[in-house]
Structures are given as C-alpha cells and as structure tokens.
Amino acid sequence: MLSRDIGLIGYGNSIYEKRATRTEYSYLAEAARGALASAGVDKSEIDGLAISSTTLPPDNAATAAEYLGLALSWANVSTAGGAGAVISSINAVEAIEAGKANYVLCLAGGAQDMASFQNRITKFNAAVVDYLTPHGFGGMNGLFAIITRKHMERYGTGREQLGRIAVHQRANARYNEQALLRDPMTMEDYLAAPVIADPLVLFDCVLPCSGAEAVLIGPLDRVAKKKRVRVLAGAERHNHPIGEVAPLSGGWEVFRDGLYNAAALAPRDMDFVQAYDDYPIMVAIQLEDLGFCEKGEIGSFLAANTMTLDGSFPLNTGGAQLSCGQSGGGGGLITLVEAVRQLRNEAGPRQVKNATRGLVSGYGMVGYGHGLSASAMILETVS
Amino acid sequence: MTTPHAKPAYPQPRETPTNSPMLAAWREGALALQKCDACGHVFFYPRSVCPKCWNPRLLWFRSDGRARIVSFSRIYRGLPNAFADEAPVVLAELTITEGALMLARVICDDAGAIQSDIPVRLLSMPEATRYPLPTFTLD
C-alpha cells in the first residue's frame, strides 16, 4: 500500500523540438524549473532525484545532480525505458515514506533527432546488436509491425479500428502547444499515409524528438488542496511473458487485479487513461491487459468509443507521443504529466470535465522482439 | 578502395564464446541451436545457461532448417543504408521445427507472396554466406 499522504505536487515540461538545439540537461532543467514553480517548492529543498532517459548514459542521477547543483540523499536511474518514469514515481513515493528523502524530482527526456535515434536503436542492447541489427530489422517499426499483424490476424482487429487511436489523439493535440504534430488528421489522411513497415503507416510510428518532462513528489499537504494528486496504486512487471518474441500481452494483465484492488476502483471508474503510445497496437494491448475490454476485443471497443478528450473514453488527452513526439525516456513521463495537469484542473482548453481519477501506464525497453517492461499507476485528486 | 557510392557492409554480430558455434554453423549454411541437457528446452538467441532451468549444460545441434512464419512485416522505410536498396526487407517471427522462436529475414523476390503460417527453409549455399545471421526463403 502506498502512502496516502505523499504524492504528486508539481509538474513541468520543456519545449519539444524535432532537432535538438540544446543539450539534454538543458531540456531536463527547463522541465524541472516548471515542476518546482507549479509546486512552490524551492530548489534547495530537493533531496531526491530520479531520472528515466535512454539517451542519458553514461551520465546518471549523480552527474545530473552535479550539473543541476543538487545535493541528494536518494538517487535513482530507471532501467525500464518508457515504463521507467511511472516506476520511478512509485519508487519516489516509497523512498519519501521510508525517510530517504523529502522532495523527489522525477525527470525524463532526451536530446535526439531522427538520425541519432536510428543510430541508437541499432545499439539498443546486446540482443538487438547481435541478433536484430545484422538483419536490417527496421528499428522498432519492424518489430511492432509484426506484433500488429499478429493481433490483426488472430483477432480480426482492423487497421481503421487501430487508426482511431492515432486520429483521435491528434484531435486532442490541437489544444496542446507542446505537440509537434497538431495539424488536423482524418481517417482518410491516416489510411493514405505512406507504408513504413506493413501494416504500419507513417502515423502509426512515433516521431523521435527532443524534450523533457518533470514531476515533483512530496508531502501532499505542502501544496493547496486542489493541487494534490494522490497515487492510489502502482505496479511494474518485466519480461512477461517469458520466452516470447512478439507477444500480444505485455505484463499489465499480471498485476491488473492487484492494482485495482489497491485503489479500490475498477476500470470503469477512470475518467481518462494516459497510455504509452509508441504504436497504436501497444495502446490497444495496454487497454486489453488493463481490463478495459477482453483480450482480442479491442477492435470493437475502439470502434464503439471516441477517444477524444470530450469523447466516451478520453485517451492520451494531450495527444501524447504520437502527436507530441518521443523524447527518448521522456515518453514515459509525458503521460504522467498530462494526468497530473488534468487532475489539477489545469489543462485549459483540453480539460476533461470533472476528471478526478485516471490511469497512467508505461511500456518500454525493447529487447529481442518487444518491449520488456510494463508499468501502471492509478491517480486521484484529493479535493 | 571504396567509392562514396559503395553499398555499406551489413552490420555483423559480435562473436562471443557463447554464440560462436551458431555463427560457425551459419558460415556453412546451417542453423545451430542450443538444447538444454536437463529440461530439453530449445531456444534462440544463444545463452550460457538455459533460460528455463538455468542448467549450464547446453547441447548444440543442427536444425533441419525448416520453419513456419508466425507473423511478419515488409519494411519499406527507415532501413539502415546497408539495407535501403533491398526494400522491402521481410522480417518474420518464425517457429523453427525443433521448437525455438526466432526473428529472421526471409529473402523472396516477390514480397507479396509472404504470408503468415506458410513454411520457410534456410537459404542454400552459397547465397547463405551473404547474410550475417541465419536467413530463410520460401519453402
């Protein structure tokens, strides 16, 4: 059980850019300043730091502390790629409860562009270097195309059904100045886009970019009631199912019941979902695994629902990565930052009406064929 | 001497004590797989212990080189330079007859002929030597 007195008290983000005009630390620092300002907490009070970034190594949380001028009693670097920011935030609540720190800043982001991304993914980890890169595997697009086709062929999931995720998220992004892709997109636009790795087309694939996000974790009573966001439950799972190359589940289904039980809530109680969206198929699999529909029934679920922020199933209400871009490990925090913004009723023109509870899920660390790490948390406004 | 327009070489796997029997077999056009001497698990990629039971006694054997396509993609864009002029590159999840799952290229003049659940076999020599890792073609 997570502490009910410690939670999310600040959030911030940097600008997003297609090409890096600054260093990684510069983006992270901009996001960090925003998070502290939104909480009214001074830099000198920060004694915990957690970073989730796939582009930061060989730097780490200690070298980041040096750059940012922070002295720390708790430091953490995630190993879980796009699942890492949610996990770091859960760990931060636990670290504060254990007395290891008072205020923990969680950062995620990266400075990259398409060319540096394409180079990096050929060296992503040992299994990729030795057993995928020599095949010219086409990066993550090739791998998630295989998973997408498998889901379509096994369950009859349709391209237009999955495409509704990309199209509706783009509609949400129109109200997000941070999003790199804000032009309106119709289903016809989506279906007519160039094929990248069939069945995936251009708008199924995230745009690598530069940018960062931050959240501040601390005692909830430090901030005004309307700014308090409580973490009701959180969980992670790695390398599940064991031994599969292109699985149609990602591990969320293993901890789902425990997650909802800890929160004493059910999927129908969520006012929105912010899901990790490297590809629509993974959003679809997260929604199945997290119990919003049965396994294999996501196609009809998507057809029956509208995922816009004023729709029947508000999903990725700021447009998320498919519209904002994927800033390395920042992808795992953009969803959490959006959730906090919504729960504080500070989302402006993209505010989901009366949103008091939401689910955020993370996914990442691609190994030999698929992402190995899954995470999720359930959040609630206190007031 | 290479010209600026020469096609770059394929990236090569790093040869280690663990994977060298597999790479050596492939230089002869064969697929070598590991089988756990304790639990019988057959797997890819090469490891120093069985990922099922952690037994370190693993036996190398040569597969018959036949497999079925589980799922696949024809990759048209975003390919590294060494592969760009071969688009579409067909990458497939395969079930090898002896039980292992692997990801591998399937070479086929007509990429439109690729389907899920059809049989494939290892490329024959000497074409096989062109590719850094075990590579397949339609059976």
Interface residues (C-beta under 8 A of the other chain):
Chain A: Q118 T122 A127 V129 D130 Y131 L132 T133 P134 H135 G136 F137 G138 G139 N141 G142 L143 A145 I146 I147 R149 K150 E153 P194 V195 I196 A197 D198 P199 L200 C205 I242 G243 E244 V245 A246 Y368 G369
Chain B: Y10 P11 Q12 P13 R14 N19 F43 F44 Y45 P51 K52 V70 S71 F72 S73 R74 I75 Y76 R77 G78 L79 P80 A82 F83 E86 P88 V89 L91 A92 E93 L101 M102 L103 A104 R105 S116 Y131 P132 L133 T135
